[in-house]
Amino acid sequence: MQRALAARTPVAPQRTASAALGRGVHRLARRLAPGHPAVTALSALDGRPLRPVALGALAAVLPATEEELAHAVVYDELQTIASAALKLLPGDPLDSVAWILAAEPEAARAADTALAVRGPGRLPARTAPLTEQWALDHARRERRLFLA
């Protein structure tokens, strides 16, 4: 799964950010259940599991269902965006909560779409060329807005 995800993340700064976030999730999983087979498997990835792989291992440790994990990840992404928006364009934090609540139908669809994927060969290979270019440009800037 790790290789399939890396292949579908063609821009190095995005893979690097995913690996940085994955290391944090791996650290949490190791703290919770150091001997768990999923945690041990992450360690075999040279300490650089991509975030989705590490989240899958964390779900196995907790244990969380696939549905719980998919919904948690989608809402985590939404809150990350809302939090970043407040840093870039300060405003009322309640507005960002309203944005997340308004996105609920799309969030549920995104989680359902993720749950329909069965196996690495079925992973979508969608790209967002402009977002990828922004990631490359951001990595070359001296003053960055965000690291991951």
VENJO-V877078 format. One record per helix or strand of 3 or more residues. SS is the DSSP state (H for helix, E for strand). FROM is the first residue (numbers start at 1). TO is the last residue. If there is no record, write none. Layout:
ss=SS from=FROM to=TO
ss=SS from=FROM to=TO
This chain:
ss=H from=2 to=7
ss=H from=12 to=32
ss=H from=37 to=43
ss=H from=51 to=62
ss=H from=66 to=88
ss=H from=93 to=102
ss=H from=104 to=115
ss=H from=120 to=122
ss=H from=129 to=140
